[in-house]
Protein backbone atom coordinates (compact mmCIF):
# COMPACT_ATOMS: atom_id res chain seq x y z
CA UNK A 1 0.00 0.00 0.00
CA UNK A 2 1.25 3.52 -0.81
CA UNK A 3 2.65 4.99 2.47
CA UNK A 4 0.46 8.11 2.33
CA UNK A 5 -2.75 6.10 2.00
CA UNK A 6 -1.67 3.75 4.76
CA UNK A 7 -0.87 6.61 7.15
CA UNK A 8 -4.28 8.16 6.45
CA UNK A 9 -5.97 4.86 7.35
CA UNK A 10 -3.92 4.49 10.52
CA UNK A 11 -4.77 8.06 11.51
CA UNK A 12 -8.47 7.40 11.02
CA UNK A 13 -8.22 4.38 13.32
CA UNK A 14 -6.16 6.11 16.03
CA UNK A 15 -7.96 9.48 15.87
CA UNK A 16 -11.41 7.90 15.57
CA UNK A 17 -10.99 5.63 18.59
CA UNK A 18 -9.12 8.25 20.62
CA UNK A 19 -11.85 10.86 20.23
CA UNK A 20 -14.80 8.49 19.81
CA UNK A 21 -14.24 6.56 23.04
CA UNK A 22 -13.90 9.85 24.93
CA UNK A 23 -17.23 11.30 23.77
CA UNK A 24 -19.64 11.54 26.68
CA UNK A 25 -22.32 9.19 25.32
CA UNK A 26 -19.85 6.39 24.53
CA UNK A 27 -17.80 6.95 27.68
CA UNK A 28 -20.83 6.87 29.97
CA UNK A 29 -22.04 3.58 28.51
CA UNK A 30 -18.61 1.99 28.82
CA UNK A 31 -18.13 3.24 32.39
CA UNK A 32 -21.54 1.80 33.31
CA UNK A 33 -20.51 -1.57 31.88
CA UNK A 34 -16.84 -1.69 32.91
CA UNK A 35 -16.50 0.77 35.77
CA UNK A 36 -14.18 3.79 35.78
CA UNK A 37 -10.99 1.73 36.11
CA UNK A 38 -12.14 -0.71 33.44
CA UNK A 39 -12.91 2.11 31.02
CA UNK A 40 -9.52 3.76 31.63
CA UNK A 41 -7.78 0.42 31.07
CA UNK A 42 -9.66 -0.17 27.81
CA UNK A 43 -9.06 3.38 26.60
CA UNK A 44 -5.36 3.22 27.40
CA UNK A 45 -4.96 -0.18 25.72
CA UNK A 46 -6.73 0.90 22.50
CA UNK A 47 -4.87 4.22 22.39
CA UNK A 48 -1.50 2.57 23.01
CA UNK A 49 -1.91 -0.12 20.34
CA UNK A 50 -3.27 2.22 17.64
CA UNK A 51 -0.68 4.92 18.45
CA UNK A 52 2.14 2.37 18.28
CA UNK A 53 0.93 1.12 14.89
CA UNK A 54 0.71 4.69 13.56
CA UNK A 55 4.14 5.82 14.79
CA UNK A 56 5.99 2.64 13.91
CA UNK A 57 4.60 2.59 10.38
CA UNK A 58 5.57 6.23 9.88
CA UNK A 59 9.06 5.64 11.30
CA UNK A 60 9.61 2.75 8.91
CA UNK A 61 8.29 4.57 5.81
CA UNK A 62 9.02 8.25 6.48
CA UNK A 63 11.46 8.54 3.56
CA UNK A 64 9.16 6.89 1.01
CA UNK A 65 6.37 7.98 -1.32
CA UNK A 66 5.38 11.29 -2.85
CA UNK A 67 7.30 14.49 -1.97
CA UNK A 68 6.01 16.74 0.81
CA UNK A 69 5.95 20.51 1.15
CA UNK A 70 9.59 20.61 2.29
CA UNK A 71 9.49 24.32 3.17
CA UNK A 72 12.77 23.89 5.02
CA UNK A 73 14.56 24.32 1.70
CA UNK A 74 13.92 28.04 2.07
CA UNK A 75 16.39 29.38 4.65
CA UNK A 76 14.22 32.05 6.34
CA UNK A 77 11.19 29.74 6.50
CA UNK A 78 13.32 26.95 7.97
CA UNK A 79 14.54 29.23 10.75
CA UNK A 80 11.00 30.45 11.42
CA UNK A 81 9.49 26.96 11.52
CA UNK A 82 12.24 25.59 13.77
CA UNK A 83 11.51 28.53 16.08
CA UNK A 84 7.81 27.54 16.06
CA UNK A 85 8.81 23.98 16.98
CA UNK A 86 10.85 25.31 19.91
CA UNK A 87 7.97 27.48 21.09
CA UNK A 88 5.67 24.48 20.85
CA UNK A 89 7.96 22.40 23.05
CA UNK A 90 8.18 25.18 25.66
CA UNK A 91 4.39 25.61 25.76
CA UNK A 92 3.93 21.83 25.92
CA UNK A 93 6.22 21.57 28.95
CA UNK A 94 4.59 24.58 30.64
CA UNK A 95 1.20 23.00 30.08
CA UNK A 96 2.31 19.71 31.61
CA UNK A 97 3.82 21.36 34.67
CA UNK A 98 0.89 23.73 35.17
CA UNK A 99 -1.81 21.10 34.60
CA UNK A 100 -2.38 20.14 38.28
CA UNK A 101 -3.33 23.78 39.05
CA UNK A 102 -5.34 24.33 35.87
CA UNK A 103 -9.17 24.44 35.73
CA UNK A 104 -8.87 21.72 33.06
CA UNK A 105 -7.44 19.31 35.66
CA UNK A 106 -9.66 16.44 36.80
CA UNK A 107 -8.38 17.00 40.34
CA UNK A 108 -9.57 20.65 40.45
CA UNK A 109 -13.36 20.74 40.13
CA UNK A 110 -13.37 24.38 41.25
CA UNK A 111 -12.76 26.78 38.39
CA UNK A 112 -10.22 29.44 39.35
CA UNK A 113 -9.42 32.62 37.37
CA UNK A 114 -6.70 32.31 34.73
CA UNK A 115 -3.14 32.67 35.98
CA UNK A 116 0.30 32.43 34.41
CA UNK A 117 0.45 30.69 31.05
CA UNK A 118 -3.36 30.30 31.05
CA UNK A 119 -3.59 34.04 30.37
CA UNK A 120 -1.67 33.38 27.14
CA UNK A 121 -3.53 30.18 26.22
CA UNK A 122 -5.79 28.01 28.35
CA UNK A 123 -4.54 24.95 26.44
CA UNK A 124 -0.75 25.27 26.57
CA UNK A 125 -0.31 21.49 26.28
CA UNK A 126 -2.51 21.12 23.19
CA UNK A 127 -1.30 24.33 21.57
CA UNK A 128 2.31 23.24 22.08
CA UNK A 129 1.61 19.96 20.28
CA UNK A 130 -0.26 21.77 17.48
CA UNK A 131 2.62 24.21 16.90
CA UNK A 132 5.28 21.50 17.00
CA UNK A 133 3.35 19.16 14.70
CA UNK A 134 2.12 21.89 12.35
CA UNK A 135 5.65 23.16 11.76
CA UNK A 136 6.90 19.62 11.13
CA UNK A 137 4.09 19.08 8.60
CA UNK A 138 5.39 22.08 6.63
CA UNK A 139 9.01 20.97 6.94
CA UNK A 140 8.37 17.33 5.96
CA UNK A 141 10.17 16.26 2.79
CA UNK A 142 7.65 13.47 2.10
CA UNK A 143 3.87 13.61 1.90
CA UNK A 144 3.62 10.79 4.43
CA UNK A 145 5.30 13.13 6.94
CA UNK A 146 2.98 16.01 6.09
CA UNK A 147 -0.02 13.76 6.73
CA UNK A 148 1.43 12.24 9.89
CA UNK A 149 2.24 15.58 11.53
CA UNK A 150 -0.79 17.34 10.08
CA UNK A 151 -2.99 14.71 11.69
CA UNK A 152 -1.25 15.22 15.03
CA UNK A 153 -1.80 18.98 14.82
CA UNK A 154 -5.47 18.46 13.92
CA UNK A 155 -5.93 16.04 16.82
CA UNK A 156 -4.44 18.57 19.25
CA UNK A 157 -6.82 21.29 18.03
CA UNK A 158 -9.80 18.92 18.18
CA UNK A 159 -8.71 17.74 21.63
CA UNK A 160 -8.69 21.26 23.06
CA UNK A 161 -12.13 21.99 21.57
CA UNK A 162 -13.55 18.70 22.87
CA UNK A 163 -12.10 19.27 26.34
CA UNK A 164 -13.76 22.69 26.55
CA UNK A 165 -17.16 21.28 25.49
CA UNK A 166 -16.86 18.40 27.99
CA UNK A 167 -15.88 20.65 30.90
CA UNK A 168 -18.61 23.18 30.15
CA UNK A 169 -21.13 20.32 30.31
CA UNK A 170 -19.52 19.00 33.50
CA UNK A 171 -18.85 22.24 35.41
CA UNK A 172 -21.40 24.58 33.90
CA UNK A 173 -21.30 28.36 33.98
CA UNK A 174 -18.01 28.77 35.91
CA UNK A 175 -16.05 26.97 33.20
CA UNK A 176 -18.02 28.66 30.42
CA UNK A 177 -17.01 32.02 31.94
CA UNK A 178 -13.40 30.80 32.11
CA UNK A 179 -13.50 29.95 28.40
CA UNK A 180 -15.02 33.35 27.58
CA UNK A 181 -12.28 35.20 29.48
CA UNK A 182 -9.37 33.24 27.97
CA UNK A 183 -8.34 31.97 24.55
CA UNK A 184 -7.01 28.79 23.01
CA UNK A 185 -5.07 30.79 20.40
CA UNK A 186 -1.94 32.19 22.10
CA UNK A 187 -2.19 35.87 23.09
CA UNK A 188 -5.67 36.29 21.55
CA UNK A 189 -7.30 37.02 24.93
CA UNK A 190 -4.51 39.47 25.78
CA UNK A 191 -4.79 41.23 22.42
CA UNK A 192 -8.57 41.57 22.86
CA UNK A 193 -8.22 42.97 26.41
CA UNK A 194 -9.83 40.00 28.14
CA UNK A 195 -6.57 39.18 29.95
CA UNK A 196 -3.52 41.21 31.01
CA UNK A 197 -0.04 40.00 30.13
CA UNK A 198 1.15 39.22 33.66
CA UNK A 199 4.66 38.06 32.87
CA UNK A 200 5.58 37.90 36.57
CA UNK A 201 3.09 35.03 36.95
CA UNK A 202 4.96 32.87 34.44
CA UNK A 203 6.97 30.08 36.02
CA UNK A 204 10.67 30.62 35.35
CA UNK A 205 11.28 26.96 36.17
CA UNK A 206 8.76 25.83 33.54
CA UNK A 207 10.29 28.11 30.92
CA UNK A 208 13.84 26.92 31.67
CA UNK A 209 12.75 23.27 31.55
CA UNK A 210 10.87 23.90 28.31
CA UNK A 211 13.88 25.55 26.66
CA UNK A 212 16.13 22.74 27.92
CA UNK A 213 13.70 20.16 26.48
CA UNK A 214 13.63 21.98 23.13
CA UNK A 215 17.43 22.06 22.96
CA UNK A 216 17.70 18.42 24.04
CA UNK A 217 15.15 17.24 21.47
CA UNK A 218 16.94 19.19 18.76
CA UNK A 219 20.19 17.53 19.76
CA UNK A 220 18.75 13.98 19.44
CA UNK A 221 16.33 14.83 16.61
CA UNK A 222 17.77 12.38 14.08
CA UNK A 223 17.52 9.42 16.47
CA UNK A 224 14.05 10.02 17.94
CA UNK A 225 12.42 7.55 15.53
CA UNK A 226 15.29 5.05 15.49
CA UNK A 227 14.42 1.31 15.68
CA UNK A 228 11.11 1.99 13.91
CA UNK A 229 10.08 4.45 16.61
CA UNK A 230 9.67 1.85 19.36
CA UNK A 231 11.49 3.90 22.01
CA UNK A 232 9.46 6.98 21.14
CA UNK A 233 6.27 4.94 21.51
CA UNK A 234 7.43 3.54 24.86
CA UNK A 235 8.29 7.02 26.14
CA UNK A 236 4.96 8.54 25.08
CA UNK A 237 2.82 5.66 26.35
CA UNK A 238 4.70 5.51 29.66
CA UNK A 239 4.41 9.28 30.09
CA UNK A 240 0.69 9.20 29.32
CA UNK A 241 0.22 6.34 31.77
CA UNK A 242 2.02 8.19 34.55
CA UNK A 243 0.01 11.35 33.84
CA UNK A 244 -3.22 9.36 33.88
CA UNK A 245 -2.41 7.71 37.20
CA UNK A 246 -1.45 11.08 38.69
CA UNK A 247 -4.72 12.57 37.45
CA UNK A 248 -6.75 9.68 38.90
CA UNK A 249 -4.90 9.93 42.22
CA UNK A 250 -5.46 13.67 42.35
CA UNK A 251 -9.15 13.27 41.61
CA UNK A 252 -9.51 10.72 44.42
CA UNK A 253 -7.67 13.01 46.86
CA UNK A 254 -10.01 15.85 45.89
CA UNK A 255 -13.15 13.74 46.26
CA UNK A 256 -12.15 12.31 49.65
CA UNK A 257 -12.19 15.61 51.61
CA UNK A 258 -15.44 16.56 49.89
CA UNK A 259 -17.02 13.27 50.96
CA UNK A 260 -15.80 13.79 54.54
CA UNK A 261 -17.28 17.31 54.60
CA UNK A 262 -20.62 16.03 53.28
CA UNK A 263 -20.67 13.25 55.88
CA UNK A 264 -19.89 15.77 58.63
CA UNK A 265 -22.69 18.06 57.48
CA UNK A 266 -25.13 15.14 57.31
CA UNK A 267 -24.15 14.05 60.83
CA UNK A 268 -24.84 17.52 62.24
CA UNK A 269 -27.97 18.19 60.21
CA UNK A 270 -31.16 18.63 62.29
C-alpha positions in Angstrom: 0.0 0.0 0.0 1.2 3.5 -0.8 2.7 5.0 2.5 0.5 8.1 2.3 -2.8 6.1 2.0 -1.7 3.7 4.8 -0.9 6.6 7.1 -4.3 8.2 6.5 -6.0 4.9 7.3 -3.9 4.5 10.5 -4.8 8.1 11.5 -8.5 7.4 11.0 -8.2 4.4 13.3 -6.2 6.1 16.0 -8.0 9.5 15.9 -11.4 7.9 15.6 -11.0 5.6 18.6 -9.1 8.3 20.6 -11.8 10.9 20.2 -14.8 8.5 19.8 -14.2 6.6 23.0 -13.9 9.9 24.9 -17.2 11.3 23.8 -19.6 11.5 26.7 -22.3 9.2 25.3 -19.9 6.4 24.5 -17.8 7.0 27.7 -20.8 6.9 30.0 -22.0 3.6 28.5 -18.6 2.0 28.8 -18.1 3.2 32.4 -21.5 1.8 33.3 -20.5 -1.6 31.9 -16.8 -1.7 32.9 -16.5 0.8 35.8 -14.2 3.8 35.8 -11.0 1.7 36.1 -12.1 -0.7 33.4 -12.9 2.1 31.0 -9.5 3.8 31.6 -7.8 0.4 31.1 -9.7 -0.2 27.8 -9.1 3.4 26.6 -5.4 3.2 27.4 -5.0 -0.2 25.7 -6.7 0.9 22.5 -4.9 4.2 22.4 -1.5 2.6 23.0 -1.9 -0.1 20.3 -3.3 2.2 17.6 -0.7 4.9 18.5 2.1 2.4 18.3 0.9 1.1 14.9 0.7 4.7 13.6 4.1 5.8 14.8 6.0 2.6 13.9 4.6 2.6 10.4 5.6 6.2 9.9 9.1 5.6 11.3 9.6 2.7 8.9 8.3 4.6 5.8 9.0 8.3 6.5 11.5 8.5 3.6 9.2 6.9 1.0 6.4 8.0 -1.3 5.4 11.3 -2.8 7.3 14.5 -2.0 6.0 16.7 0.8 5.9 20.5 1.1 9.6 20.6 2.3 9.5 24.3 3.2 12.8 23.9 5.0 14.6 24.3 1.7 13.9 28.0 2.1 16.4 29.4 4.6 14.2 32.1 6.3 11.2 29.7 6.5 13.3 27.0 8.0 14.5 29.2 10.8 11.0 30.4 11.4 9.5 27.0 11.5 12.2 25.6 13.8 11.5 28.5 16.1 7.8 27.5 16.1 8.8 24.0 17.0 10.9 25.3 19.9 8.0 27.5 21.1 5.7 24.5 20.8 8.0 22.4 23.1 8.2 25.2 25.7 4.4 25.6 25.8 3.9 21.8 25.9 6.2 21.6 29.0 4.6 24.6 30.6 1.2 23.0 30.1 2.3 19.7 31.6 3.8 21.4 34.7 0.9 23.7 35.2 -1.8 21.1 34.6 -2.4 20.1 38.3 -3.3 23.8 39.0 -5.3 24.3 35.9 -9.2 24.4 35.7 -8.9 21.7 33.1 -7.4 19.3 35.7 -9.7 16.4 36.8 -8.4 17.0 40.3 -9.6 20.6 40.5 -13.4 20.7 40.1 -13.4 24.4 41.3 -12.8 26.8 38.4 -10.2 29.4 39.3 -9.4 32.6 37.4 -6.7 32.3 34.7 -3.1 32.7 36.0 0.3 32.4 34.4 0.5 30.7 31.1 -3.4 30.3 31.0 -3.6 34.0 30.4 -1.7 33.4 27.1 -3.5 30.2 26.2 -5.8 28.0 28.3 -4.5 24.9 26.4 -0.7 25.3 26.6 -0.3 21.5 26.3 -2.5 21.1 23.2 -1.3 24.3 21.6 2.3 23.2 22.1 1.6 20.0 20.3 -0.3 21.8 17.5 2.6 24.2 16.9 5.3 21.5 17.0 3.4 19.2 14.7 2.1 21.9 12.3 5.7 23.2 11.8 6.9 19.6 11.1 4.1 19.1 8.6 5.4 22.1 6.6 9.0 21.0 6.9 8.4 17.3 6.0 10.2 16.3 2.8 7.7 13.5 2.1 3.9 13.6 1.9 3.6 10.8 4.4 5.3 13.1 6.9 3.0 16.0 6.1 0.0 13.8 6.7 1.4 12.2 9.9 2.2 15.6 11.5 -0.8 17.3 10.1 -3.0 14.7 11.7 -1.2 15.2 15.0 -1.8 19.0 14.8 -5.5 18.5 13.9 -5.9 16.0 16.8 -4.4 18.6 19.2 -6.8 21.3 18.0 -9.8 18.9 18.2 -8.7 17.7 21.6 -8.7 21.3 23.1 -12.1 22.0 21.6 -13.5 18.7 22.9 -12.1 19.3 26.3 -13.8 22.7 26.5 -17.2 21.3 25.5 -16.9 18.4 28.0 -15.9 20.7 30.9 -18.6 23.2 30.1 -21.1 20.3 30.3 -19.5 19.0 33.5 -18.8 22.2 35.4 -21.4 24.6 33.9 -21.3 28.4 34.0 -18.0 28.8 35.9 -16.0 27.0 33.2 -18.0 28.7 30.4 -17.0 32.0 31.9 -13.4 30.8 32.1 -13.5 30.0 28.4 -15.0 33.3 27.6 -12.3 35.2 29.5 -9.4 33.2 28.0 -8.3 32.0 24.6 -7.0 28.8 23.0 -5.1 30.8 20.4 -1.9 32.2 22.1 -2.2 35.9 23.1 -5.7 36.3 21.5 -7.3 37.0 24.9 -4.5 39.5 25.8 -4.8 41.2 22.4 -8.6 41.6 22.9 -8.2 43.0 26.4 -9.8 40.0 28.1 -6.6 39.2 29.9 -3.5 41.2 31.0 0.0 40.0 30.1 1.1 39.2 33.7 4.7 38.1 32.9 5.6 37.9 36.6 3.1 35.0 36.9 5.0 32.9 34.4 7.0 30.1 36.0 10.7 30.6 35.4 11.3 27.0 36.2 8.8 25.8 33.5 10.3 28.1 30.9 13.8 26.9 31.7 12.8 23.3 31.6 10.9 23.9 28.3 13.9 25.6 26.7 16.1 22.7 27.9 13.7 20.2 26.5 13.6 22.0 23.1 17.4 22.1 23.0 17.7 18.4 24.0 15.1 17.2 21.5 16.9 19.2 18.8 20.2 17.5 19.8 18.7 14.0 19.4 16.3 14.8 16.6 17.8 12.4 14.1 17.5 9.4 16.5 14.1 10.0 17.9 12.4 7.5 15.5 15.3 5.0 15.5 14.4 1.3 15.7 11.1 2.0 13.9 10.1 4.4 16.6 9.7 1.8 19.4 11.5 3.9 22.0 9.5 7.0 21.1 6.3 4.9 21.5 7.4 3.5 24.9 8.3 7.0 26.1 5.0 8.5 25.1 2.8 5.7 26.3 4.7 5.5 29.7 4.4 9.3 30.1 0.7 9.2 29.3 0.2 6.3 31.8 2.0 8.2 34.6 0.0 11.4 33.8 -3.2 9.4 33.9 -2.4 7.7 37.2 -1.4 11.1 38.7 -4.7 12.6 37.5 -6.7 9.7 38.9 -4.9 9.9 42.2 -5.5 13.7 42.3 -9.2 13.3 41.6 -9.5 10.7 44.4 -7.7 13.0 46.9 -10.0 15.8 45.9 -13.1 13.7 46.3 -12.2 12.3 49.7 -12.2 15.6 51.6 -15.4 16.6 49.9 -17.0 13.3 51.0 -15.8 13.8 54.5 -17.3 17.3 54.6 -20.6 16.0 53.3 -20.7 13.2 55.9 -19.9 15.8 58.6 -22.7 18.1 57.5 -25.1 15.1 57.3 -24.1 14.1 60.8 -24.8 17.5 62.2 -28.0 18.2 60.2 -31.2 18.6 62.3 
